Amino acid sequence: MRSRYSAFAVGDTAYLLRSWHSRTRPAEVSLDRGVRWTRLDVLSTTGGNAFHSEGTVEFRAFFRAGGHVGEQYELSRFCREDGAWVYLDGTV
């Protein structure tokens, strides 16, 4: 989760696509260059260790855009694909 947040923050769309489950991955990702991500708060997690194949991350991500401050809340689902943790989907 933190690596995907970092990818959003630096605009690394290639990493975002690589770390997205093949079943739910979009053809492309376009990021708003006017959004500056400023902080990530992980609120809770389930699963996600070496013995699990699925997990969730509940988080708030804070940003600045057009002189305004905002936040995004999401409950994200992750699972293993070819041995790697990937983003499956989320509820905003």
Contact map, one row per residue, 1 for C-alpha under 8 A:
11111000000000000000000000000000000000000000000000000000100000000000000000000000000000000000
11111100000000000000000000000000000000010000000000000000000000000000000000000000000000000000
11111110000000000000000000000000000000000000000000000000000000000000000000000000000000000000
11111111000000110010000000000000000000000000000000000000000000000000000000000000000000000000
11111111100000000000000000000000000000010000000000000000000000000000000000000000000000000000
01111111110000000000000000000000000000000000000000000000000000000000000000000000000000000000
00111111111110110000000000000000000000000000000000000000000000000000000000000000000000000000
00011111111110010000000000000010000010000000000000000000000000000000000000000000000000000000
00001111111100000000000000000000000111000000000000000000000000000000000000000000000000000000
00000111111100000000000000000000000000000000000000000000000000000000000000000000000000000000
00000011111110000000000000000010100000000000000000000000000000000000000000000000000000000000
00000011111111110000000000000000000000000000000000000000000000000000000000000000000000000000
00000011001111111000000000001110000000000000000000000000000000000000000000000000000000000000
00000000000111111100000000000000000000000000000000000000000000000000000000000000000000000000
00010010000111111110000000000000000000000000000000000000000000000000000000000000000000000000
00010011000111111111000000001000000000000000000000000000000000000000000000000000000000000000
00000000000011111111000011011000000000000000000000000000000000000000000000000000000000000000
00000000000001111111100000000000000000000000000000000000000000000000000000000000000000000000
00010000000000111111100000000000000000000000000000000000000000000000000000000000000011100000
00000000000000011111110110000000000000000000000000000000000000000000000000000000000001110000
00000000000000000111111110000000000000000000000000000000000000000000000000000010100001110000
00000000000000000001111110000000000000000000000000000000000000000000000000000000000000000000
00000000000000000000111110000000000000000000000000000000000000000000000000000000000000010000
00000000000000000001111111000000000000000000000000000000000000000000000000000000000000011000
00000000000000001001111111100000000000000000000000000000000000000000000000000000000000000000
00000000000000001000000111111000000000000000000000000000000000000000000000000000000000000000
00000000000000000000000011111000000000000000000000000000000000000000000000000000000000000000
00000000000000001000000001111100000000000000000000000000000000000000000000000000000000000000
00000000000010011000000001111110000000000000000000000000000000000000000000000000000000000000
00000000000010000000000000011111000000000000000000000000000000000000000000000000000000000000
00000001001010000000000000001111100000000000000000000000000000000000000000000000000000000000
00000000000000000000000000000111111000000000000000000000000000000000000000000000000000000000
00000000001000000000000000000011111100000000000000000000000000000000000000000000000000000000
00000000000000000000000000000001111100000000000000000000000000001100000000000000000000000000
00000000000000000000000000000001111110000000000000000000000000111100000000000000000000000000
00000000100000000000000000000000111111000000000000000000000000111000000000000000000000000000
00000001100000000000000000000000001111100000000000000000000011110000000000000000000000000000
00000000100000000000000000000000000111110000000000000000000011110000000000000000000000000000
00000000000000000000000000000000000011111000000000000000000011100000000000000000000000000000
01001000000000000000000000000000000001111100000000000000001111000000000000000000000000000000
00000000000000000000000000000000000000111110000000000000001110000000000000000000000000000000
00000000000000000000000000000000000000011111100000000000111100000000000000000000000000000000
00000000000000000000000000000000000000001111100000000000111100000000000000000000000000000000
00000000000000000000000000000000000000000111110000000000111000000000000000000000000000000000
00000000000000000000000000000000000000000111111100000011110000000000000000000000000000000000
00000000000000000000000000000000000000000001111100000011100000000000000000000000000000000000
00000000000000000000000000000000000000000000111110011111000000000000000000000000000000000000
00000000000000000000000000000000000000000000111111111111000000000000000000000100000000000000
00000000000000000000000000000000000000000000001111110000000000000000000000000000000000000000
00000000000000000000000000000000000000000000000111110000000000000000000000000000000000000000
00000000000000000000000000000000000000000000000111111000000000000000000000000000000000000000
00000000000000000000000000000000000000000000001111111110000000000000000000000000000000000000
00000000000000000000000000000000000000000000001100111110000000000000000000000011000000000000
00000000000000000000000000000000000000000000001100011111000000000000000000001111000000000000
00000000000000000000000000000000000000000000111100011111100000000000000000001110000000000000
00000000000000000000000000000000000000000000111100000111110000000000000000111100000000000000
10000000000000000000000000000000000000000111110000000011111000000000000000111100000000000000
00000000000000000000000000000000000000000111100000000001111100000000000011110000000000000000
00000000000000000000000000000000000000011111000000000000111110000000000011100000000000000000
00000000000000000000000000000000000000011110000000000000011111000000001111000000000000000000
00000000000000000000000000000000000011111000000000000000001111100000001110000000000000000000
00000000000000000000000000000000000011110000000000000000000111110000111100000000000000000000
00000000000000000000000000000000001111100000000000000000000011111000111000000000000000000000
00000000000000000000000000000000001111000000000000000000000001111111110000000000000000000000
00000000000000000000000000000000011100000000000000000000000000111111110000000000000000000000
00000000000000000000000000000000011000000000000000000000000000011111000000000000000000000000
00000000000000000000000000000000000000000000000000000000000000011111100000000000000000000000
00000000000000000000000000000000000000000000000000000000000000011111110000000000000000000000
00000000000000000000000000000000000000000000000000000000000001111011111000000000000000000000
00000000000000000000000000000000000000000000000000000000000001111001111100000000000000000000
00000000000000000000000000000000000000000000000000000000000111100000111110000000000000000000
00000000000000000000000000000000000000000000000000000000000111000000011111000000000000000001
00000000000000000000000000000000000000000000000000000000011110000000001111100000000000000001
00000000000000000000000000000000000000000000000000000000011100000000000111110000000000000111
00000000000000000000000000000000000000000000000000000001111000000000000011111000000000000111
00000000000000000000000000000000000000000000000000000001110000000000000001111100000000111110
00000000000000000000000000000000000000000000000000000111100000000000000000111110000000111100
00000000000000000000000000000000000000000000000100000111100000000000000000011111000011111000
00000000000000000000100000000000000000000000000000001110000000000000000000001111100011110000
00000000000000000000000000000000000000000000000000001100000000000000000000000111111111000000
00000000000000000000100000000000000000000000000000000000000000000000000000000011111111000000
00000000000000000000000000000000000000000000000000000000000000000000000000000001111100000000
00000000000000000000000000000000000000000000000000000000000000000000000000000001111110000000
00000000000000000000000000000000000000000000000000000000000000000000000000000001111111000000
00000000000000000010000000000000000000000000000000000000000000000000000000000111101111100000
00000000000000000011100000000000000000000000000000000000000000000000000000000111100111110000
00000000000000000011100000000000000000000000000000000000000000000000000000011110000011111000
00000000000000000001101100000000000000000000000000000000000000000000000000011110000001111100
00000000000000000000000100000000000000000000000000000000000000000000000000011100000000111110
00000000000000000000000000000000000000000000000000000000000000000000000001111000000000011111
00000000000000000000000000000000000000000000000000000000000000000000000001110000000000001111
00000000000000000000000000000000000000000000000000000000000000000000000111100000000000000111
